[in-house]
Amino acid sequence: MAKKNLVVGLDLGEEHCTLVALDPKKNQIEHVATWNEAHGRKSPSELGEGLHAWLSERKLNKGVKAVAISLSGVGAMLRLVEPDSGLPPEEAARFEARTWFGISDNDLWINCLPQGLGPHNEPAQLVAAVRRSAASRVASICDAANIPLQEASLDIVAAANAFETNYPSWSDRLVAVVLAADRHLQIFWTQERKFLGHAVVVAQGTNPSDELSLGGAKALQEGSGLVRGQSDGLGGVFLCGQRAAETGFAARLGTGIHVDVRLLDSFASLPFPSAESMAEQLSELSPRCATALGLALTLSQGDRS
């Protein structure tokens, strides 16, 4: 049996699954793959069984030590919270989440990440929350696939993690990380490795590509979701997700803003020895792997043993 030494990020997108496997000891990418499946249209057991077969074909079903999986940031709560003095961070997070959704926190999946000091110079937490039914669904998929689920994270947070890892020299500038999927677009505002806001654009019509790119351009111009500062201080836009390599999408997204829209290169800073002869193919695939890479990094960065 193969030694379990890989950590895997698995992005369950609207119309596809993307996987990035890392070797945490070598700090390098070992495997990248995409699977065109609309996970929202299948039952968890059906998708999980298909996922198991897909991993088995790639001989990844026995060498994986831990898996991190994505939860959609569309419809999620993602906000910076500075707990009142004396209030435990977990309770502050639960209060914010149940207020946001208007339901019991028992019906929510909630996660917190330390964020240093917030706007009022108090210790802050980045709180993410989704309805528990969404988290239960991905857990059921992993059970059916017989894979060792260890972590779940919002897809847009994972994409931002991939940006921060690959572009450390940009940390001092206000950056918008844009994750563009089939019918949704998300913006994660960040500077100095801190969360500064989250915005979502949803396509309603028959031409989602145009809707998302032009709606995203408007959101970038207006600083939609930006909790402090103005978008006229924007230093860069990094585009990732399924639509990133689509012809004309980045150009339309950049309409009316003063900075170029760059494709997020998920493989800019991590070695990928097995793919050295596949540079052309990876250049197109790379922006689609940001969420999967960011998920894998959450496991790899805490597991060097």
C-alpha positions in Angstrom: 0.0 0.0 0.0 1.3 3.5 -0.9 2.4 5.6 2.1 -0.1 8.2 3.0 2.1 11.3 2.6 0.0 13.7 0.4 -2.4 16.5 1.4 -5.1 17.4 -1.0 -7.2 20.4 -1.7 -10.5 19.6 -3.4 -12.5 22.4 -5.0 -16.1 21.4 -5.6 -17.1 24.0 -8.2 -20.5 24.6 -9.8 -19.6 22.6 -12.9 -16.3 21.0 -12.1 -14.0 19.6 -9.4 -10.4 20.6 -9.2 -7.7 18.8 -7.2 -4.2 19.8 -6.1 -2.1 17.3 -4.1 1.0 18.5 -2.2 3.8 16.7 -0.5 4.2 18.7 2.7 7.7 17.3 3.5 9.1 18.5 0.1 6.8 21.5 -0.1 6.0 20.8 -3.7 3.0 20.0 -5.9 2.7 16.4 -6.9 -0.6 16.2 -8.8 -3.2 18.4 -10.4 -6.4 17.2 -12.0 -9.9 18.5 -13.0 -13.1 16.6 -13.3 -16.1 18.0 -15.1 -19.0 17.2 -12.9 -21.9 19.4 -11.8 -21.9 18.5 -8.1 -25.0 20.5 -7.4 -27.0 18.2 -9.6 -26.1 14.9 -8.0 -26.8 13.3 -4.7 -23.8 13.3 -2.2 -23.6 9.5 -2.5 -23.6 9.5 -6.3 -21.0 12.2 -6.5 -18.9 10.6 -3.8 -18.8 7.3 -5.6 -17.8 9.0 -8.8 -15.1 10.9 -6.9 -13.7 7.7 -5.5 -13.5 6.2 -8.9 -11.8 9.3 -10.3 -9.2 9.3 -7.5 -8.6 5.6 -8.0 -7.9 6.0 -11.7 -5.2 8.5 -10.7 -3.9 6.2 -7.9 -4.6 8.9 -5.3 -7.1 6.9 -3.2 -4.4 5.3 -1.1 -1.7 7.9 -0.9 -3.7 10.7 0.7 -3.2 11.6 4.3 -5.7 14.5 4.6 -8.2 16.4 2.5 -9.4 20.0 2.7 -12.6 20.7 0.8 -14.3 23.9 -0.4 -17.6 25.4 0.7 -19.1 28.1 -1.6 -18.7 31.7 -0.4 -21.8 32.6 -2.3 -24.5 33.1 0.3 -22.0 32.8 3.1 -21.2 35.3 5.8 -17.6 36.4 5.7 -16.8 39.4 8.0 -14.3 40.8 10.4 -15.3 40.6 14.0 -13.8 42.4 17.0 -15.3 40.7 20.1 -16.4 42.9 23.0 -14.1 42.9 25.9 -14.5 39.8 28.0 -16.5 37.9 25.3 -14.8 34.7 24.1 -14.0 34.9 20.4 -16.1 31.7 19.7 -19.2 33.2 21.3 -18.7 36.5 19.4 -18.4 34.6 16.2 -21.6 32.7 16.9 -23.5 35.8 17.8 -22.5 37.5 14.5 -23.4 34.4 12.5 -26.8 33.9 14.0 -27.6 37.6 13.7 -26.5 37.6 10.0 -28.6 34.5 9.0 -31.4 35.1 11.5 -31.3 31.4 12.6 -29.9 29.4 15.4 -26.1 28.9 15.4 -26.8 25.2 15.7 -28.0 25.3 12.1 -24.7 26.9 10.9 -21.2 25.8 10.2 -18.9 28.5 11.6 -15.1 28.9 11.3 -12.8 31.6 12.6 -9.3 32.8 11.7 -7.2 35.3 13.7 -6.7 38.5 11.8 -4.5 40.6 14.1 -6.0 44.0 15.1 -9.3 45.2 13.5 -10.4 48.8 12.7 -10.7 49.6 16.4 -7.3 48.2 17.3 -8.8 45.2 19.1 -7.9 41.6 18.4 -10.1 40.5 15.4 -11.4 37.3 13.9 -12.3 36.6 10.3 -15.6 34.7 10.8 -17.0 32.5 8.0 -20.4 30.9 8.3 -22.7 28.9 6.0 -25.8 26.9 6.6 -25.0 23.5 8.2 -26.8 21.7 5.4 -24.1 22.8 2.9 -21.3 21.6 5.2 -23.1 18.4 5.8 -23.4 17.8 2.1 -19.7 18.0 1.4 -19.0 15.8 4.5 -21.4 13.2 3.0 -19.6 13.4 -0.3 -16.2 12.7 1.4 -17.7 9.8 3.3 -19.1 8.3 0.1 -15.7 8.8 -1.6 -13.9 7.3 1.4 -11.4 10.1 1.7 -10.0 11.6 4.9 -11.7 15.0 5.3 -9.8 17.1 7.8 -10.7 20.7 6.9 -13.3 22.8 5.1 -13.0 26.4 4.0 -14.8 28.9 1.9 -13.6 28.8 -1.7 -12.9 32.5 -1.9 -10.8 32.4 1.3 -8.7 29.5 -0.1 -8.2 31.5 -3.4 -6.9 34.4 -1.3 -4.6 32.1 0.5 -3.2 31.0 -2.9 -2.7 34.6 -3.9 -0.8 35.4 -0.7 1.5 32.4 -1.1 2.3 33.1 -4.7 2.6 36.9 -4.6 4.2 38.0 -1.3 5.6 41.2 -2.9 2.1 42.5 -3.4 1.1 42.4 0.2 1.5 46.1 0.8 -1.0 47.0 -1.9 -4.8 46.9 -1.9 -5.7 43.8 -4.0 -8.9 42.3 -5.2 -8.8 38.6 -5.6 -11.6 37.7 -8.0 -13.0 34.1 -8.2 -15.2 33.7 -11.3 -17.3 30.5 -11.6 -20.1 29.5 -13.9 -22.8 31.9 -12.6 -21.2 33.6 -9.6 -18.3 35.9 -9.1 -16.7 36.7 -5.7 -14.3 39.5 -4.7 -12.0 39.2 -1.7 -10.4 42.6 -0.8 -7.0 42.3 1.0 -4.0 44.3 2.0 -1.1 43.4 4.3 -2.5 39.8 4.4 -5.7 41.1 6.0 -9.3 40.7 5.0 -10.9 44.0 4.0 -14.2 42.9 2.5 -16.2 40.4 0.4 -18.6 40.9 -2.5 -20.7 38.6 -4.6 -22.0 39.1 -8.2 -24.7 36.7 -9.4 -25.6 36.1 -13.1 -29.4 35.9 -13.6 -29.7 35.9 -17.4 -28.8 33.8 -20.4 -25.3 35.3 -20.9 -23.6 34.8 -17.5 -20.1 35.5 -18.9 -21.0 39.0 -19.9 -23.1 39.6 -16.7 -20.3 38.5 -14.4 -17.4 40.3 -16.1 -19.3 43.6 -16.4 -21.0 43.3 -13.0 -17.6 42.5 -11.5 -16.1 45.5 -13.2 -18.8 47.7 -11.7 -18.2 46.1 -8.2 -14.5 46.7 -8.5 -15.0 50.4 -9.5 -17.4 51.0 -6.6 -15.4 49.0 -4.0 -18.4 46.8 -3.3 -18.0 45.0 0.0 -14.8 47.0 0.9 -15.1 47.7 4.6 -12.7 50.5 4.8 -10.8 52.7 2.4 -11.7 53.4 -1.2 -11.3 51.3 -4.3 -9.5 54.2 -6.0 -6.5 53.0 -4.0 -6.7 49.6 -5.8 -3.2 48.3 -6.6 -4.1 45.1 -8.4 -6.7 42.6 -9.5 -6.0 38.9 -9.6 -8.5 36.7 -11.5 -8.9 33.0 -10.9 -11.6 30.3 -11.2 -13.3 28.5 -14.0 -13.8 31.6 -16.2 -10.4 33.1 -15.7 -8.9 31.8 -19.0 -12.1 32.5 -21.0 -11.3 34.8 -24.0 -12.2 38.4 -23.2 -13.3 37.9 -19.7 -10.3 39.5 -18.0 -10.5 42.5 -20.4 -14.2 43.1 -19.7 -13.6 42.7 -16.0 -11.0 45.5 -16.2 -13.4 48.0 -17.8 -13.2 51.3 -16.0 -10.4 50.5 -13.5 -6.9 51.9 -13.6 -5.0 48.6 -13.1 -4.5 45.5 -15.2 -6.4 42.4 -14.4 -3.8 39.6 -14.0 -4.5 35.9 -14.1 -3.6 34.3 -10.8 -0.8 31.8 -11.3 -1.3 29.1 -8.7 2.0 27.6 -9.5 4.2 30.7 -9.4 6.1 29.9 -6.2 5.8 26.2 -5.5 7.9 23.6 -7.4 5.9 21.1 -9.6 8.7 18.8 -10.8 6.4 16.3 -12.6 5.0 19.0 -14.8 8.2 20.7 -16.0 7.4 19.7 -19.6 3.8 20.9 -19.5 4.3 24.6 -19.1 1.8 25.6 -21.9 -1.0 23.3 -20.5 -0.4 24.5 -16.9 -0.6 28.2 -17.9 -4.2 27.7 -18.8 -5.1 25.4 -15.9 -3.2 27.3 -13.2 -5.8 30.1 -12.5 -8.5 27.5 -12.2 -6.5 25.8 -9.4 -6.3 28.7 -6.9 -9.0 27.4 -4.6 -7.7 23.8 -4.6 -4.2 25.0 -4.0 -5.2 27.3 -1.1 -7.1 24.4 0.5 -4.1 22.1 0.2 -1.9 24.8 1.7 -4.0 25.0 4.8 -3.1 21.4 5.5 0.5 21.6 4.2 1.5 24.7 6.2 0.6 22.9 9.5 2.0 19.5 8.6 5.8 19.4 7.9 6.4 16.1 9.8 
